[in-house]
Every structure is written in structure tokens, then in C-alpha cells.
Amino acid sequence: MSLGTARLLVAEIEAESTARPAALEAALGEVLAEFTAEAEHVEGSGWYVVWVPRKRLKAWRDILADQTTAPASTAEAKDRIEYTIIVDTVEHTVEHARVTWEEVVEFAYPGQSGHPQYVFKVQYEDAASHPSSGALVKGGHVEVERQGTTFSVLRSVVS
């Protein structure tokens, strides 16, 4: 898998193998339906793995967010802006556009960012800052999009 693609697990589908593409298309919707032909079945389960370009996945998430966002009930909630970032395929919410190396590593490996036994390499993609993708170094930060900036964290053991 490259940094440009993402693995998407699709919910358990109770269908015969001939009905699988239609059931997957229904689960994914119009935006990602073209990727169902190459879906891989997870052995021993009803789950399927679909590889999707990150840009398309972001568009799909934006559509879902627009459909599920409820209006804020208080003035305080209206003023608060949340940013959704993805760290090693897991979504996290932050309340500021500037995300630091330390925050990203803590999301990926809680309590280990300052440990002398480990070295971390952080890559990012789809950021608001320029360049929009690259490496985030220790002590650095990056400006993120409101939704969909992606981080990949690699941990190595110092020998």
C-alpha cells in the first residue's frame, strides 16, 4: 500500500457471492462503487477490504459528514471548530488547525513519544500547509485541513 491509497473495511455483508458487488456498491454509495470489483474477502468473516485512492475516500467522508452533521445547539458549539485527522487509518479530532509531531505520535503510540528506546518517522498527506505532503520532523508542526489530513507513523527501536 502506498501513502496514496487507503484500506477501507466494509461492513459485514450477508449476500451470496453473485450478489456481492451489488451489496458492496450499496454499502459504499456512488462515490466509491467503482472500487467494489477488486474487493478482497477477509477469510472467515463477512468483511471485505476495498483499496481506495485517498482523495476519493476523502470525498466520500465529506459527503457522509454533510449528511450526518447536526446543527450546533449553543453559541459555544458554533464557535468551536473541529478538525478530523487520520493517524494510521484511525480518525482523531483536534480543536486546532496546527498539529504537532508530538500530538501525531501520541495518537499513534500513546505515552511513547518521549521514550529514548524509540525513533518515530511521521509522513503526512492532504495538509492545508505547503507542501501538502511530506515528512514531519520532531518539534515540527503542520496546518491540517478541516477533514482528511492523513498521517502515517513508523516506530523503530534504537539498538
N, C-alpha and C positions, 0 to 999 in steps of 0.2 A: 504494500500500500504506500503510495506517495503522499506527501503533505497536501496534494491537490484533490485527493479523494477521501471519502469518509465511509465507514461501515455503518449501515443503518439496520438495526434489528427490527423486523416487522412482527407485530403481534401474532400470537398463535392462530392459525387458520385451520378450521375444520372443513376440509374440502378434499375431494378426490383429486388425483394428480392431473386429470384433464381439466378440472375447474380451477387449478392453482393460479394461472395467470390472471384470470378474471377476479379472483378473490384478492390477489395481491394488488391489482390495479385499484380495486375498491378501497383497500386499506391505505394506499399511498396517495390516491387522488390523481387528478390530471397532471399536476406539475412533474411528478416522478414516475408516472406509469410506464414510460418507455424503458425503464431500467428493470422491469419485472422479468423479462425473458432470461436474464442471466442470474436470477436469484438462486442462492445455494441453500439447500435444506440443511438444518442443523440436526445431525444424527441423533435419533432417539427423542425428538421433540417435535412440536408443531411450529417451531420458529423458522424463519427464513432470514438470510443475510443478503442485503442488496448493497452493492457498491455504487455510490452516487458522487458526482463531482460536487465539491464543497459549495460552489456558487449556486448550484441547483438546490442543494439541501438548505442553504440559507434562504432562498426564495420561498421554499416550501414552509420553513419555520415562520417566515414573515407573514405568509398567508394565514397559517394557523394562529399566530399571535393576534392578528387583526380580527379573527373570528372569535377569539376567546377573551379578549381584553375587556374587562368590565370598567365602566366609568368610575372615577375616584369619588368617594363619598364625602371627603373632607378637603378643606383647602390645603392642609398639610400634605395629604397624599397627592394632590395635584402638583404641588411644588417639587416633590421628590422625584428625581429621575433615576431609573434603574438601568443598568447595563448588563446584558446577558453575555457571558463569555463561555467558551468551551475549552476545558483543560483535559487533555487525554480522553476525549469523547464524552465527558461529563459536564453538563451545564452548571454554571455558577452565576449568582447575581452579585454585582457590586454596585455601590451607590456613587461612584465617581468614574470619570472618563479616563483618568490616568491610572494605569495598573502597573505595579512594580514587579520586578523579578521575584522579590521575596513573597509577594502575595500569590503569584502563579505557582511557585514551588510549594508553598504551604497548601494550596488546593490539591496539588498532585501527591505530595508526600508530607502530610501533617506532622509537625514537630521535628522535621529532619533538615530544614533549610540551613541551619547553622551548624550541623553536625560535621566535625572535621574528617570523618571517615568517607563522606560522600562528595562528589562533584556533580553538578547539575548543568545540563545543556538545555536551553529553552529556545524553541523556534516559535514564531508567530506568523499568522496569515490573516488577511482581510481586516487589517487595522485601519484606523482613521488617520494615523500619522504617516509621514513619508519617510522611508519606504513603507509600503503597506504590508510587506512581509520581510522576514529576516530573522536574525538571532538577537535575543535579549540577553544582555550580559548582567552579571551580578552587580547590584547597585543601580541598574538602569530601570527605565520605565517606557511605556508605550501608551499612546492615546488609542482607545478602543472605540469601535462602532457601538451604537445602541444595542445591536444584536448581532451575534455571529462571529466575533473575532475569535479565532481558534489558536490554541497553544498546544504544543507538544513538548513534554518534559522527559528528558532521558537522564536517569540516575546511574552513575558509575561509582564503583568502590575504589578508593585510593589504596594502593598496595604499598 
